[in-house]
Amino acid sequence: MRAGSPRLLREINDRAAIEALLRNGPLTRSELEGLIGLSKPATAQLLTRLETEGTVLRNGLRGGGRGPRAQLWTVNGALAHVAAIDLAPDTVDVAIADISGTLLTEHSAPMPRTDVLEAFHGAVTKAANQAGLSPEALHHVVVGSPGAVDPATGKLNYAPHMPGWEGFDIPGKLQDLLGTAVTVENDVNLVALEEMVAGRATDVKDFVLLWPADAVGAAVVVNGVLLRGATGGAGEIDAMQVPDHANADTGTDRTGSRYGDLLDNTAIVRLARAHGVSARTGQAAVSKALSEGTSGREFLVDLARRIATGAANVISVLDPELVLLSGDIAQAGGSTLADLVAAELRKLVVPRTAVQLALVTGKPVRSGALHSALSVVREQVFGLPAATTEPFRGPQNV
């Protein structure tokens, strides 16, 4: 195709219009015209062409005060469907959406310790059926899981707490099971992707996202790209050996303990109790500490010391712009815990890296999986760039 030909320019403008509709929701012709910079006749012709192709649909009217009501246009969501799945040791949480990003249904089910593939297939099938689909009708499925899939073998590594999922090619097996394309991604990596799309890292190229909880995980983003490593294990810091710098003695090996053993639920509850803060879970202990005066503050400082000791190793190597704390423990501690971790890091490393609380809450793993799946199908169906954080590109005049 000759550069600058009418056909090429029409395709560029069509993609710009589709991207504008996906990002902004239903738009009038006038609103779309303003976003993509085409003339009124050119925008009208574009919409007619896309409607004829089945790419866009009329979607009601918008009232205009004293003036006439304007036709709204939207992307035809029925063109493709995706599934976003948060797979945890005890549960599987499934969301089904169309290519416009509209959530059609969601379904959560317990995950047994045996017959995990049957349970997984049943949960996805039920969710798809609730949306009027079969698993085979899904264009792409993205699964967020603890651990990391080795790209050479498809096997799940770094996830001893995921019984039943070891020893086989997980993406290949799930593709055969569901009859559609499946991507399996580390759960914390998906949270980092979501922070790049809709959180605190939208304008940050180099950052580390840390998830302090049972099975501590980290995601590393360098120059806007997730660093996965040769075997997919970049950021798998749970087994890293670190000293325990907490002032309170909880019976840990001071010279070197598994990082995850210092930050799992049991360890946090024990550390809180050593400071006189009693709670059944680590999250509850951190929340309670915020209003417990001196004892609560000392517990949070000790917790921050533990978090910072492991994070310092990552920061010393990468020198990121930002460290984000995510997950239930981080959210419970809020900006207070983030500030304490930053203060402890300044004692351990040269870089003065900012530490902030991750912005995306709720179901960040599933949200990241959804954005990842939508990115894949939008590239396949519309030719849009796969990078969801790529800035909007305007049209070319014909």
C-alpha positions as CSV (number, residue, x, y, z in Angstrom):
1,M,0.0,0.0,0.0
2,R,1.4,3.4,-1.0
3,A,2.2,5.7,2.0
4,G,-0.4,8.4,2.3
5,S,-3.0,6.7,0.1
6,P,-6.7,7.3,0.8
7,R,-7.2,3.7,2.0
8,L,-4.3,4.0,4.5
9,L,-5.6,7.3,5.8
10,R,-9.1,5.9,6.2
11,E,-7.7,3.0,8.2
12,I,-5.8,5.4,10.4
13,N,-8.8,7.6,11.0
14,D,-11.0,4.6,11.6
15,R,-8.6,3.3,14.3
16,A,-8.5,6.8,15.9
17,A,-12.3,6.9,16.0
18,I,-12.6,3.4,17.5
19,E,-9.9,4.2,20.1
20,A,-11.7,7.4,21.1
21,L,-15.0,5.6,21.5
22,L,-13.3,2.8,23.6
23,R,-11.7,5.4,25.9
24,N,-14.6,7.7,26.3
25,G,-17.7,5.6,25.9
26,P,-20.7,6.5,23.8
27,L,-20.1,9.8,21.9
28,T,-22.1,12.0,19.6
29,R,-20.8,12.7,16.1
30,S,-19.9,16.2,17.2
31,E,-18.0,15.0,20.2
32,L,-16.1,12.4,18.2
33,E,-15.3,15.0,15.6
34,G,-13.7,17.2,18.3
35,L,-11.6,14.3,19.6
36,I,-10.2,13.0,16.4
37,G,-10.0,16.3,14.5
38,L,-11.9,15.5,11.3
39,S,-14.4,17.7,9.5
40,K,-18.1,17.2,10.1
41,P,-18.7,15.5,6.7
42,A,-15.6,13.3,7.1
43,T,-16.7,12.2,10.6
44,A,-20.2,11.4,9.3
45,Q,-18.8,9.3,6.4
46,L,-16.5,7.5,8.9
47,L,-19.4,6.6,11.2
48,T,-21.5,5.4,8.2
49,R,-18.7,3.2,7.0
50,L,-18.0,1.7,10.5
51,E,-21.8,1.2,11.1
52,T,-22.1,-0.7,7.7
53,E,-19.1,-2.9,8.7
54,G,-20.8,-3.6,12.1
55,T,-17.9,-2.0,14.0
56,V,-20.1,0.7,15.7
57,L,-23.7,0.9,16.8
58,R,-26.2,3.6,17.5
59,N,-26.7,3.8,21.2
60,G,-29.6,6.0,22.1
61,L,-29.8,9.8,22.1
62,R,-28.4,12.6,24.2
63,G,-30.6,15.4,25.2
64,G,-29.4,18.8,24.1
65,G,-31.4,21.3,26.2
66,R,-33.3,23.5,23.8
67,G,-31.7,22.0,20.7
68,P,-32.3,18.6,19.0
69,R,-31.2,15.4,20.7
70,A,-28.0,14.0,19.3
71,Q,-27.4,10.4,18.2
72,L,-24.9,8.5,20.4
73,W,-22.4,6.0,18.9
74,T,-20.6,3.2,20.5
75,V,-18.3,0.3,19.6
76,N,-20.1,-3.0,18.9
77,G,-19.2,-5.0,22.0
78,A,-20.5,-8.2,20.5
79,L,-17.5,-8.3,18.1
80,A,-15.4,-10.1,20.8
81,H,-15.5,-11.3,24.4
82,V,-12.8,-11.9,27.0
83,A,-12.4,-13.5,30.4
84,A,-10.3,-12.1,33.2
85,I,-9.5,-14.5,36.0
86,D,-7.9,-14.1,39.4
87,L,-6.7,-17.6,40.4
88,A,-5.8,-17.9,44.1
89,P,-5.0,-21.0,46.2
90,D,-8.5,-21.1,47.6
91,T,-10.7,-19.3,45.1
92,V,-11.1,-18.5,41.4
93,D,-12.7,-15.2,40.4
94,V,-14.0,-14.8,36.8
95,A,-15.2,-11.7,34.9
96,I,-16.6,-11.8,31.4
97,A,-16.5,-8.6,29.3
98,D,-17.1,-7.6,25.7
99,I,-14.5,-5.8,23.6
100,S,-15.9,-2.4,24.6
101,G,-14.9,-3.2,28.2
102,T,-18.4,-3.6,29.4
103,L,-18.6,-6.1,32.3
104,L,-21.2,-8.7,31.4
105,T,-21.0,-11.0,34.4
106,E,-18.8,-12.2,37.2
107,H,-18.6,-15.4,39.1
108,S,-16.5,-16.6,42.1
109,A,-16.0,-20.2,43.2
110,P,-13.9,-22.1,45.8
111,M,-10.8,-23.8,44.5
112,P,-10.2,-27.2,45.9
113,R,-6.8,-28.7,46.6
114,T,-7.4,-31.6,44.2
115,D,-9.1,-31.8,40.8
116,V,-8.2,-28.1,40.2
117,L,-8.6,-28.2,36.4
118,E,-12.1,-29.5,36.7
119,A,-13.0,-26.8,39.2
120,F,-11.4,-24.1,37.1
121,H,-13.2,-25.3,33.9
122,G,-16.5,-25.4,35.8
123,A,-16.1,-21.8,37.1
124,V,-15.2,-20.4,33.7
125,T,-18.0,-22.3,32.0
126,K,-20.6,-21.0,34.5
127,A,-19.4,-17.4,34.1
128,A,-19.4,-17.7,30.3
129,N,-22.9,-19.3,30.3
130,Q,-24.1,-16.4,32.5
131,A,-23.1,-14.1,29.7
132,G,-24.8,-16.2,27.1
133,L,-21.5,-17.7,25.8
134,S,-19.5,-20.9,25.9
135,P,-15.8,-20.9,26.9
136,E,-15.0,-21.6,23.2
137,A,-16.7,-18.3,22.2
138,L,-14.2,-16.3,24.3
139,H,-11.6,-14.6,22.1
140,H,-9.0,-14.5,24.9
141,V,-8.6,-15.4,28.5
142,V,-6.0,-13.9,30.9
143,V,-5.4,-15.7,34.2
144,G,-3.6,-14.0,37.1
145,S,-1.9,-16.5,39.3
146,P,0.7,-16.5,42.1
147,G,4.1,-17.7,41.0
148,A,5.5,-17.5,37.5
149,V,5.0,-19.6,34.4
150,D,8.3,-20.6,32.8
151,P,8.1,-19.5,29.1
152,A,10.2,-22.5,28.0
153,T,8.0,-25.2,29.7
154,G,4.7,-23.6,30.7
155,K,5.2,-24.9,34.2
156,L,4.3,-22.9,37.3
157,N,7.3,-22.1,39.5
158,Y,7.7,-20.1,42.8
159,A,4.2,-21.2,43.9
160,P,4.4,-24.0,46.5
161,H,1.1,-22.8,48.0
162,M,-0.8,-23.7,44.7
163,P,-1.3,-27.5,45.1
164,G,-2.5,-29.3,42.0
165,W,-1.0,-26.7,39.6
166,E,2.5,-28.0,39.4
167,G,4.3,-30.2,36.9
168,F,2.5,-29.4,33.6
169,D,2.2,-26.8,30.8
170,I,-0.5,-24.6,32.4
171,P,-1.2,-22.3,29.4
172,G,-1.3,-25.2,27.0
173,K,-3.6,-27.3,29.3
174,L,-6.0,-24.4,29.9
175,Q,-6.1,-23.7,26.2
176,D,-7.1,-27.3,25.5
177,L,-9.6,-27.2,28.3
178,L,-11.3,-24.0,27.3
179,G,-10.9,-24.2,23.6
180,T,-9.5,-20.7,23.2
181,A,-6.4,-18.7,23.6
182,V,-5.1,-18.4,27.2
183,T,-2.4,-16.3,28.8
184,V,-1.2,-17.0,32.3
185,E,0.5,-14.0,34.0
186,N,1.8,-13.4,37.5
187,D,-0.8,-11.8,39.7
188,V,1.4,-9.0,41.0
189,N,2.5,-8.2,37.4
190,L,-1.1,-7.7,36.5
191,V,-1.6,-5.3,39.4
192,A,1.4,-3.3,38.1
193,L,-0.1,-3.2,34.7
194,E,-3.3,-1.9,36.2
195,E,-1.4,0.8,38.0
196,M,0.1,1.8,34.6
197,V,-3.3,2.1,33.1
198,A,-5.4,3.6,35.9
199,G,-3.3,4.1,39.0
200,R,-0.3,6.0,40.2
201,A,2.2,4.8,37.6
202,T,0.5,6.2,34.5
203,D,3.4,8.6,33.9
204,V,6.1,6.5,35.6
205,K,8.6,4.5,33.4
206,D,10.6,2.7,36.1
207,F,8.9,1.4,39.3
208,V,8.6,-1.5,41.6
209,L,5.2,-2.7,43.0
210,L,5.5,-4.6,46.2
211,W,2.8,-6.8,47.7
212,P,3.6,-7.6,51.3
213,A,1.4,-10.5,52.4
214,D,1.3,-14.3,52.3
215,A,3.7,-15.2,49.5
216,V,5.3,-11.8,49.1
217,G,5.6,-10.7,45.5
218,A,7.0,-7.8,43.5
219,A,6.5,-6.5,39.9
220,V,9.4,-4.7,38.2
221,V,8.7,-2.3,35.4
222,V,11.7,-0.9,33.5
223,N,11.2,1.8,30.8
224,G,7.5,1.1,30.8
225,V,7.9,-2.7,30.2
226,L,7.4,-5.5,32.7
227,L,10.6,-7.3,33.5
228,R,9.8,-11.0,33.6
229,G,13.3,-12.6,33.6
230,A,14.6,-15.7,31.8
231,T,12.3,-18.1,33.6
232,G,9.5,-15.7,34.4
233,G,10.6,-15.3,37.9
234,A,11.6,-11.6,38.1
235,G,10.1,-10.2,41.3
236,E,9.6,-13.5,43.0
237,I,11.2,-12.3,46.2
238,D,9.3,-14.4,48.7
239,A,12.2,-16.9,49.3
240,M,14.9,-14.2,49.5
241,Q,16.9,-14.5,52.7
242,V,17.0,-11.3,54.7
243,P,17.8,-10.4,58.3
244,D,15.0,-9.4,60.7
245,H,15.6,-5.8,61.7
246,A,12.4,-5.5,63.9
247,N,13.1,-4.4,67.4
248,A,10.6,-6.8,68.9
249,D,11.8,-10.3,69.4
250,T,9.3,-12.8,67.8
251,G,11.6,-15.8,67.7
252,T,12.9,-15.2,64.1
253,D,16.4,-16.0,62.9
254,R,18.0,-12.5,63.1
255,T,20.8,-13.4,60.8
256,G,18.6,-14.5,57.9
257,S,15.0,-15.5,57.4
258,R,12.8,-16.1,54.4
259,Y,11.4,-12.7,53.4
260,G,7.9,-14.2,53.0
261,D,8.1,-15.7,56.5
262,L,8.6,-12.2,58.0
263,L,5.5,-10.8,56.2
264,D,2.9,-13.5,56.1
265,N,-0.2,-13.3,58.1
266,T,1.1,-15.3,61.1
267,A,4.3,-13.3,61.3
268,I,2.5,-9.9,61.3
269,V,0.0,-11.0,63.9
270,R,2.9,-12.3,66.1
271,L,4.8,-9.0,65.6
272,A,1.7,-7.0,66.5
273,R,1.2,-9.0,69.6
274,A,4.8,-8.4,70.7
275,H,3.9,-4.7,70.7
276,G,0.7,-5.2,72.6
277,V,-1.6,-5.0,69.6
278,S,-3.9,-8.1,69.4
279,A,-5.8,-9.1,66.3
280,R,-6.7,-12.2,64.4
281,T,-5.3,-11.2,61.0
282,G,-2.4,-9.2,59.8
283,Q,-4.7,-6.8,58.0
284,A,-6.7,-6.2,61.2
285,A,-3.6,-5.7,63.2
286,V,-2.3,-3.0,60.9
287,S,-5.6,-1.3,60.8
288,K,-5.9,-1.4,64.6
289,A,-2.4,-0.1,65.1
290,L,-3.2,3.2,63.4
291,S,-5.3,4.1,66.5
292,E,-3.3,2.4,69.2
293,G,-0.9,5.2,70.1
294,T,2.7,4.5,70.9
295,S,2.4,0.7,70.9
296,G,0.7,0.8,67.5
297,R,3.3,3.2,66.1
298,E,6.2,1.0,67.2
299,F,4.6,-2.1,65.7
300,L,4.1,-0.2,62.3
301,V,7.7,0.9,62.4
302,D,8.9,-2.7,63.0
303,L,6.7,-3.8,60.1
304,A,8.1,-1.1,57.9
305,R,11.6,-2.3,58.8
306,R,10.8,-5.8,57.7
307,I,9.3,-4.5,54.4
308,A,12.2,-2.1,53.7
309,T,14.9,-4.7,54.4
310,G,13.7,-6.8,51.5
311,A,12.8,-3.9,49.2
312,A,16.2,-2.4,49.7
313,N,17.8,-5.2,47.7
314,V,15.5,-4.6,44.8
315,I,16.0,-0.8,44.9
316,S,19.8,-1.0,45.1
317,V,19.9,-2.9,41.8
318,L,17.2,-1.1,39.9
319,D,17.1,2.5,41.3
320,P,13.4,3.0,40.3
321,E,11.5,6.2,40.3
322,L,8.8,4.9,42.6
323,V,7.9,2.0,44.9
324,L,4.2,1.2,45.2
325,L,2.8,-0.8,48.1
326,S,-0.3,-2.8,47.2
327,G,-2.5,-5.5,48.7
328,D,-4.6,-5.7,51.9
329,I,-1.8,-5.1,54.3
330,A,-0.5,-2.0,52.4
331,Q,-4.1,-0.6,52.1
332,A,-4.7,-1.2,55.8
333,G,-1.5,0.8,56.7
334,G,-2.2,3.5,54.2
335,S,0.1,6.5,53.7
336,T,1.3,6.0,57.3
337,L,2.9,2.7,56.5
338,A,4.2,3.9,53.1
339,D,5.9,6.9,54.8
340,L,7.5,4.6,57.5
341,V,8.8,2.3,54.8
342,A,10.3,5.2,52.9
343,A,12.0,6.4,56.1
344,E,13.5,2.9,56.8
345,L,14.7,2.7,53.2
346,R,16.6,5.9,53.5
347,K,18.7,4.2,56.2
348,L,19.5,1.2,54.0
349,V,20.1,2.5,50.4
350,V,21.5,5.5,48.6
351,P,18.6,6.2,46.2
352,R,15.9,8.3,47.8
353,T,13.1,6.5,46.1
354,A,9.5,7.7,46.7
355,V,7.2,5.1,48.4
356,Q,3.5,5.5,47.8
357,L,0.3,3.5,48.3
358,A,-1.0,1.9,45.1
359,L,-4.1,3.6,43.9
360,V,-6.0,0.6,42.4
361,T,-8.0,-1.3,45.0
362,G,-10.9,-3.7,45.0
363,K,-9.9,-6.5,42.6
364,P,-6.7,-5.2,41.1
365,V,-5.5,-8.6,39.8
366,R,-8.7,-9.2,37.9
367,S,-8.8,-5.6,36.7
368,G,-5.2,-6.0,35.3
369,A,-6.2,-9.3,33.7
370,L,-9.1,-7.6,32.0
371,H,-7.1,-4.7,30.6
372,S,-4.5,-7.2,29.4
373,A,-7.1,-9.4,27.6
374,L,-8.8,-6.3,26.1
375,S,-5.4,-5.1,24.8
376,V,-4.9,-8.4,23.0
377,V,-8.3,-8.6,21.3
378,R,-8.4,-4.9,20.4
379,E,-5.1,-5.4,18.6
380,Q,-6.5,-8.5,16.8
381,V,-9.9,-7.0,15.9
382,F,-9.2,-3.3,15.4
383,G,-5.4,-3.2,14.9
384,L,-5.0,-0.9,17.9
385,P,-1.6,-0.9,19.6
386,A,-1.2,-3.7,22.2
387,A,0.3,-1.3,24.8
388,T,-2.6,0.0,26.8
389,T,-0.6,2.9,28.1
390,E,0.3,4.1,24.6
391,P,-0.9,7.7,24.2
392,F,-3.9,8.4,21.9
393,R,-2.8,9.1,18.4
394,G,-4.8,11.6,16.4
395,P,-6.1,11.1,12.8
396,Q,-4.6,12.0,9.5
397,N,-6.6,14.3,7.2
398,V,-7.8,12.9,3.9
